[in-house]
Amino acid sequence: MSEGTPAAGEAAAVADQAAHERLLYLRSSIDNLDAALVHLLAERFKCTQQVGELKARHSLPPADPAREAAQIERLRRLAEDARLDPAFAEKFLNFIIDEVVRHHKAIANQTRP
């Protein structure tokens, strides 16, 4: 049969439908993972909020470069184990750290007399 026959057209339509259904399934999984990431980040920021408040009460600096470096190295190792690009993991954690430090500075400024 040539590609112009009805059977070839039906096969292509079935393949297109199967690909579309797979795409919808994968996108649904991505949506679920995105939701989980948002909830995990929210929980993480609840903890870092408490850390910021504790630091402010005890006049500790908002940033802890030694802790941050250790965490970045730890996350890079975890990323390698998970077959995720360690450079991407580091960028992601640096983004989070920058936001946490910004929050800690704001908390410290609020608690000053």
Buried (B, 14 or more C-beta within 10 A) or exposed (E): EEEEEEEEEEEEEEEEEEEEEEEEEEEEEEEEEEEEEEEEEEEEBEEBBEBBBEBBEEEBEBBBEEEBEEBBEEBBEEBEEEEBEBEEBBEBBBEBBEEBBEBBBEBBEEEEE
